[in-house]
């Protein structure tokens, strides 16, 4: 009688960080396979990032190359602090964070929290932004080595590596924690306000720094830089400079501060990461507390319930339309507008873009027009500014805000993902689709643009310029809608299927930045006539700017939706394939 022999089971291999790195590289290679345009965008984005990194290297290495030890603490403290701040905020308000290895995909695997955090942390270090940052901060090694010899250079190398680890840990921890907050409908508004407040601090900070630079009080700036050097923002970057200046004892203390901060950030990330892995399950439907008899009565069906409340079956359709779009016709256009309005208000990823428009839209023109201005107030004249400004400068700043507001739609179909298949199957006309999306988005953005114009006119003390500001805003915004209609149809890309509103696939961050740059340049060029008119027509333009800008922007948006709609009709299958995430 034959006896079945069970083959020996191979011992389970221990999962380490290198497995996560190899997995990320393999996923990245699979995403690039057969996608020539993705490879081209990735290469161009990498070259652009390295170009900026080379510029940062020159700036940070300048004190050492010029033999100026006076400026070394300022360059290291301010430069390093701004770098950490950029890693904290830029993923939230612009670029997004790489989620090639989505933590939710590891939820069912028998991996410990420590293994998962270590692996994802190691995989996050393999990216173009990390490489570009490493090239830039290497200038601090040159400065420390030139001013203090090989010992200072060696300490600077350790500090640079620790600072880079700090930047990545901070970006991951903050984005993961903020995404977890946004999953809760109750705290979503509070989280949005907190992000806006944090981002708003950049404006006053820049104004203070520019004022300090103009006064050229280098001793005060050096003192501020030394204070920043004892915080986690500047500690790793200034350790080598301290050794070069003879304060050897300060280097290990600052490195210890950096190590403790990294440990705290990784601990914070691990806590929020666990909730991110089970966020979809824990955020399930709310329990029905109405009682068994009410629930049994409601099993009659949605149309019966709608008839009971409204008296007609049409009441169910009316409930799908928010109050803001109650005017919309009950047809395909109205349905699309109502759906997009709800998505822009409820989808955390879209809401994050609206926050960007609200914050940057107010503080960028304020910094441009008031960055070099002083303030004066009197009982007779009220609030006014003492700096130089003009309708041309105001129009330029408004042009930027309008273009920035419209660039959010550069990948509008990527928000839908595979759900866009419903529109393809239904045979929705391209021009109708784009016009409805523009309308819904404008219901949120146009009031924000009006607030920007009113606030800036009040701060400048020139209420007569309100028409110029509003006209430039509307013209730039309408031109941007037209340009981004083409960009979204021709260059749409997939977003990761995750509840993190700031997540980006590997390579998608580069694609997003390049598409954003392309659409902003084209939109700004299309709206330049408004600036030219402000420069040539003088006071007459104060009366003509608003109606001309309104007509210019509306006409550009309608023309863009019409022309891009025909392209969309021909490319619907290709666009659906491009915005559908790969599993």
Secondary structure, DSSP 8 states (H G I E B T S, - for coil): ----------------HHHHHHHHHHHHHHHHTT-HHHHHHHHHHHHHHHHHHHHHHHHHHHHHHHT-HHHHHHHHHHHHHHHHHHHHHHHHHTS-EE-SS-GGGGTTS---HHHHHHHHHHHHTSSHHHHHHHHHHHHHHHHHHHHHHHHHHHHHHHHHHHHHHHHHHHHHHHHHHHHHHHTSHHHHHHHHHHHHHHHHHHHHHHHHHHHHHHHT-HHHHHHHHHHHHTSTTTHHHHHHHHHHTT-HHHHHHHHHHHHHHHHHHHHHHHHHHHHHHTHHHHT------S-HHHHHHGGG-HHHHHHHHHSSTHHHHHTTS-GGGTTS-SSHHHHHHHHHHHHHHH-HHHHHHHHHHHHHHHHHHHHHHHTT--EEEETTTEEEE-S---HHHHHHHHHHHHHHHHGGGGGHHHHHGGGGHHHHHHT--HHHHHHHHHHHHHHHHHHHHHHHHHHHHHHHT-GGGHHHHHHHHHHHHHHHHHHHHHHHHHS-----SSS-TTEE-TTHHHHHHHHHHHHHHHHHHHHHHHHHHHHHHTTHHHHHHHHHHHHHHHHHHHHHHHHHHHHHHHHHHHHHHHHS---
